[in-house]
Amino acid sequence: MNKGVRLVNGIALLLNIAGVAAFLLIASSMAWAQRGFEHDPGATVGTFLVWGAVALPLPLGFLLLDFMLLILAAVVYAKRKVWSLEWTFAFVPVMWAVAIYVDNIHH
C-alpha cells in the first residue's frame, strides 16, 4: 500500500474519531439527563426533534462519507485488484455504534 492510500485512510479514521467526539459532545450538552435522573420522565434537556436537528446530522454525514469511501475503494479494487482500505477502517462502524449506544443510554 502506498503513502497516499495510507494518508487517505489515516485522515478518514481521524475525521471519524473527531466526528464521534463532536457527536458525543453535542448530544451530551443538549439532551442528556442529569446523572441519577436518566429514567425519570421529562428529565432530558432537549427533545427528540432538537436532537434530530442538531446531533443526528453528524453520524448521517459520516455514514455518507464513509459509504462513498467504501464505494471508491470497491471501484479501485475492480480496476486494479488492490484493496485500498486498511483493516483499521473496520473500527469506524464500531466506533459509531458505541457512540450512538452511549448517547442512547443517557436518555
DADAGI-V672719 format. One record per residue. PSI is psi in radians with two decimals (none if undefined). OMEGA is omega in whole degrees, 0 to 359 (* if undefined). D_CENTER is the distance of its C-alpha to the mean C-alpha in whole Angstrom. Layout:
psi/omega/d_center
PSI/OMEGA/D_CENTER
PSI/OMEGA/D_CENTER
This chain:
psi/omega/d_center
2.32/184/25
3.03/185/26
-0.63/180/25
-0.74/179/23
-0.73/178/21
-0.66/179/20
-0.79/179/19
-0.77/178/17
-0.76/180/15
-0.75/179/15
-0.76/179/14
-0.72/179/11
-0.77/179/10
-0.68/177/11
-0.70/178/9
-0.68/177/6
-0.76/177/7
-0.65/178/9
-0.73/177/6
-0.77/179/5
-0.76/179/9
-0.72/179/9
-0.83/181/8
-0.65/178/10
-0.82/180/12
-0.83/182/13
-0.68/182/13
-0.55/183/15
-0.34/185/17
-0.33/189/18
-0.01/182/18
2.47/175/18
2.73/177/22
2.63/181/24
2.30/181/24
-0.27/181/27
0.29/186/26
-0.60/186/23
0.11/177/25
2.39/178/28
2.38/177/28
0.25/184/27
-0.18/182/26
2.70/180/23
-0.82/182/23
2.93/177/21
3.01/179/21
-0.64/180/19
-0.72/178/19
-0.78/178/19
-0.77/181/15
-0.55/181/15
-0.52/187/16
-0.86/187/14
-0.63/185/11
-0.59/179/10
-0.46/179/10
-1.00/179/7
-0.57/178/5
-0.70/177/8
-0.73/179/8
-0.54/175/6
-0.77/178/7
-0.80/179/10
-0.80/181/10
-0.61/178/9
-0.71/178/12
-0.68/177/14
-0.68/177/14
-0.74/177/15
-0.75/178/18
-0.75/178/19
-0.66/179/19
-0.67/178/21
-0.76/178/23
-0.71/179/24
-0.72/181/25
-0.61/182/27
-0.75/188/29
-0.12/183/29
0.60/177/28
2.14/179/26
2.19/189/22
0.04/176/20
2.42/178/17
2.84/181/18
-0.43/180/17
-0.40/179/14
-0.29/176/12
-0.34/178/12
-0.26/184/10
-0.90/179/7
-0.57/178/7
-0.75/178/9
-0.80/181/7
-0.66/178/4
-0.74/178/8
-0.72/180/9
-0.75/179/7
-0.65/176/8
-0.81/179/11
-0.73/178/12
-0.73/182/12
-0.57/181/14
-0.22/180/17
0.12/178/17
none/*/19
